[in-house]
Amino acid sequence: MAKILEFIAKNTDGHSYKSFKYCFDATSMPQIEYDDKKEIIIKKRGETDKITSTRNLKNHSQSDLIKKKPLFHFFLDGSRRTYKVDDLRYGKRLYPAVAGQIGIACCERETKDSFKPYVFDRNVVVSIPSIANSGSHSGEFFFNNLLKKLNEQEYLQKRNIQFSKILHYSDREGDEYEKKAIATIQDEMIDKEKRLVGELAKKGALNYDAYLLKDGSLEYGKMPNKEEFGELSKIRANYSCVVGVSKAFNPETLSKSNPNISKIIADLKLYDRTPAMKYSTERVGTDVWFSVWYLRIRDVKYGQSPYDGIVKIEKILVSDKEIEYGLETDEVDNISAQIINESFPVCYGQDSRWAKHLYPIYLTEQYAKSKYISDLHFINLF
């Protein structure tokens, strides 16, 4: 009974080398992966009031209204695990085959004391080089047909496993193929996140009393997929009640507008926020504008670096008024105060990023991780 890569190689006129298999996420060297990019267009004000210094939200976060009526109703965490599962030969060159598990977890808090899973979307994918399609059919038709045949294999059906997509990456000479393959899996994860946000918006589940808090940046790049929920510039209205919070950020992102921004962020006192800035980025499309600010949710004395305990907060500007003048300062303050309260209780000792974790996001992330197929089991599928 042919395994997955043997089947793919046979049906694409390639050759499988049955290479050593491993999980990238478990073996790669530690590195910082920023959620934001430097190629941005900055406007000085991202909120309506002219705020020139940091602003403390301690009293606001402790008000009865903020405590009794949490703003965030849904919590979203998209994640993926990637695995080197083989080397495939096409012509005279070898290309890596990279598999991935993609998990999109969304949890719901209906009341202050109720927190439960809302949906989990698990997708199993594999990314191979575009040269695997050596025929006359268009790329998507070829790979969709290959996917259909793969999922019909008795080997997968006995194990109750179905692949959701066969992705393909550029086989141009000189490319870093493994990074290209992982990027296709990352893009697929982002597309799934956007689709879920779009579905929540269409159902009317998101409103000004029920926001969604997303783990990570909202800087979704331009996607090759032009489906219903594909392009951020076309669906930004879906994000009127969505806030993104990043644990990993580049403190120099806004340095073109404010050369002292790194120091300002690092020196934030507990529950201080920076003034909100407005920016767009070519990565997303210059017709999409964001309001961004930084907030300290944990005292610097508990961290291991000046940026521990600080999160980056983003919101897409939706209306023409917001794009012109920025978010209402009251809304920036309200979101910040709500996020301060979401940081308790603390997951200290459970995660090295504890100082930047928001507890409902941490729970959502743990829920997502619990739904993965184990690394050993997944790798042995191949």
N, C-alpha and C positions, 0 to 999 in steps of 0.2 A: 504494500500500500504506500504510494508515493506521499512524502511529506510535502509541506506547503511550498518550500523553495524549489524542490525537485519538480513539482508540478508547474510552477511559474517558469522555470528555466526551459522545461520541455516545450511549453506552449509559446515561448517567445524566441525560440532558436538560440538559447543561451546555454551556459554550462554552470552548474552549481559546484562550488569547491567545498561545501560543508565546513566552512571556516568556524573558528572559535566564536562562540556567542557570549555576549555580555550586555549588561545594562549600562548605558552611558551615564545615567544619573548616579549610579553607585560607584563608578570607577574614575570619573573625571576629576581633575584637580579642582580644589575650591576656587571660585572666582565670583566677582560681583557682576551680576547681570542687572543693569539699570532698566527700569520700565520706561524711561523717557529718553529723548534724543536731543542732540544739540542743534540740528538744522531747523530752527524755528524763527518765526516772525513775532516780535514782542511789542505789545502796547503797554504802557506803564500802568494803566488802571484796569483791573478786572472786576471792580465793584463800584457802586454808585457814589459812595462817600469818598472824599479825598483824605485817605488815611496815609500818613507818611511814616508811622512807626508801628512797632508791634502792639498787639491788643490782647489783653488778658480776659479769658472766658470763664474763670473759676466761678464767679458769682452767677453768671448766666446758666452754667451747666447745673447748678444746684437749685435753680428756681423750681417751684412746685409744678409749673406747667411743663417744663422740660422733662422732669422726672416721671410725671404721671402719664405723659403722652409721648412715647417713643416715636420718632419719625420713621425709622426704618422697619419695614415689614418683611422684606425679602433679602436674602443674603446669597451672593453668587460667588462661586470659586471654580474657575476652570483650570485644569491641570493636565499634564501629560507625562508619560514615562516612555523613553525611547531606548531601543535595543539594537545593537549590531547583530544581525542574525545570519549573514552569509556574505560571500563575495560572488558576484555573477560575472561571467565573461561574455562579452559581445565583441566580435571581431578580435582584435589583438589587445583589448584593454579590459581591465577588471574594474568593476563598480561595486560599491557596498550596497547591500540590501538592508534597510533600516525599518524595523517594525515599531509600532507604537500603540500604547493604550491611552485613550483620551477620555477624561472624565469631566463632565460638566455637572456640578452639584449645586442645587438651589434649595435652601431651607427657608421655612416660613415661621414667623412669630405672630400668631393671631392675637395673643394677649401677652401681658407682661410676663406671665408664668408659663406660657406655652411656646415651645420651640420644637419643630418637627420637620422632617424631610418633605420637600415639596415635589422635587423631581430629581432623578439622576439619569443622565444620558451617557452611557458608555459606548465607545466606538473603538473597534480594533482595526488598525490600518497597517499597510506596508507600503514603503516608498522605494521604487526602483527607477533606474535611469530611463529617460524618454526613448533612448535608442532601442529599448526592448520592443517598441512598436516599429518593426521594419517593413510593415506592409503599406498598403495604399489607404487604409482607413484613417479617419481623423483620430487624434489622440484620445479624446474622451470616449468615442465610440469603441475604440479598441480596448481601452482599459476597463470600461464598464462591462464589455463582453467577457473579458478575462475574469473579472470579478464574479460574474454570474456563474461561469464554469467552475471557478475555485470553490464557491460556496455550495456547489452541488456535490462536492467530493465527499465520499462516505467517511473519510478520515475526520473531517470537520463536523459532519452531522452527528457522528457518534459521540463527539465531545461537546455537542451543543454550542459550538462556536461559529459565528458568522462574521466575516470581514465587512465593514461598512464601506470601505473604499480602497482601491489600489491607486496610490498617489504616484506621481512621477516628477523627477527633477531633471534639470538641464545636464546634458552629458558633454557640454562644451569642454574642450581640453583646457586644463589649467585650473578648472574650478575645484574648490574643496568639496568633494562630493558628499562626505558625511554631513557637513554643515548644511549643504543644500537639501539633503534628504530630511534632516531634522527640521529645517525651516518649513518644508511642506507640511509636516505634521503639526508644527506650531500654528501655521496659517489655518489648517483645518480646525484646530481647537478654537481659534478666534472666531471663525465663521460659525461654529456651533454656539459660542457665547452670544454672538449678535442675534442669531436665530431665536434663542431662548428669550432674550430681552424683547425682541420684536413680537414674539407670541404672547408674552405677558402684557405688553402694551396693547395689542389687538384685543385681548380679553377684557381690557379695562381694569386689570388687577393693580396697575400702578397708578397712583394719583397723589395729590398733594398731602394726603394723610397717610400714604403707604408708599414710601420710597424703597428703592432697591439699592443696597450697598454692595458694590463689586470689589473683590480683592484684585488689586492691580490697576494699571493705567487704563484709561479710555482711549488712548492713542492707537486705535486700530488702524493699521496700514491699509493701503488700497489693495483690495483683494482681487485675484483673478476670477473669482466666482461672481457672476453678475446676477445671481438669483434674487429672490424677493427681499432677503435680508442681507444682501451682500455688501453694498457700498455705504459707508457711514454718512457721506454727504447727502444721500437720499433718504436716510432713515433717522436723522438726528432728532426729529420730533419724538421718536420712541424714547429718547434719553432725557426728557424734561424732568423725570422723577428718578434719575439714576445718578449716583455719586460713586466715583472711583477713588480708592485709597491705596497708595503704593507704599510698601515697606522699603523697597529698594529704589533709590532715586539718585540722579546725578546732581549734586549741589551746585554745579557750575552751569546748569542749563540756562538760567536766567541772568548769567553774568554779563551778557552784552548790554542789558538794560541797567543792571546794578552790579558794578564790579565788587561790591562788598557782600554780595548775597550769601556766599558760603559762611562768612563770619556771622551774619545776621541769623541764619538758620541754626548754626551751631550754638549761638549764645541765647537762643530762645529759653525763657524761664518756663517753669511748669505751667501748662494751660495757656501759654502765649501762642498767638498765631501771627504770621506775617501779613502784610497787606496782600490782597489778591491781585494777581497780574493776569493780563489777557494775552493769549498767543495763538498762533496757528502754525502748522508744520506741513511741509511739502509731503512728508510721509503719509499723512492722512488726506490732505487736500486743503488748499488755502481758503476754501469757502466754508471750512469748519473751524469755529473759534472756541477756545476753552478758557475758563477761569480757573486759575490754579493758586493754591496757597499752601503753606506749611504750618503744622501744628505740633507742639510738644505735648504728648499724652503721658509721659513718664519722666520723672526727675532724672537729670543727667548723672547724678551720683550712683544710680543703679545700673548704668550702662557701661559698656566697654569701649565706647568711642563717643565723640561729641554728638554724633548723629543718632545714636541709640535713643529710642523713645520719641523720635520725630517721624511723622508720616506726611506724605504729600497727598493733598486732596484736590480732585479735579471734578469739574462739572462742565458739560457741553452747553454752550450758549445757544439757545433755541430760537427765541423770538428776535425780531428786528431790533426791539428796544434793548434786549440783553446784549446783542452783538454791538450795538452802538455805545451803550453806557456801562456794560458789565452787569454782574449779578447785583441784586439789591443787597446792601451791606447787612441788613437784618437777616437775610437768608444765609449769607456767609457765616454770620455769628451763630445762627440757629443750627446749621449743619455742624459747625465746629463743636458747639456745646453738646449736641447729640452724640458726636463721635467720642468725645471725652467720656461720656457715660457708658458707651459701648466697650470701653477698654477694661471694664470691671465685670466679673472677677478676673484675676490675672492667672495666666497659664504658666506661671514661673516654674522652671525646672522641666517642663514638658516639651519645650521647643527653644532652640538657641535664639530665635527671633522674638522671644516673649515680650521684650520691651516695646515692640512695635505692633504687637498683635491686638486686634479687636476681638473680644471673646466670641461673639456669634460667628465671625469669619473663621476663627480657629476651630469652632465646632463643625462648621460646614466643611472645612478642609479635612478634618479628621473623618467626617462622614464619607467624603470622596475617597480618601485613602483606603477606607475599610471595604470599598466596593471593587477594588482592583483585584484582578487575578494575581496570585503571587508571582514574583519575578521568576523563580525556578520553574513553576508550572508553565508560565507563558513562554519562556525561552525554549522549553522542551517541546512545545508545539511545532517548532521549526526543525 
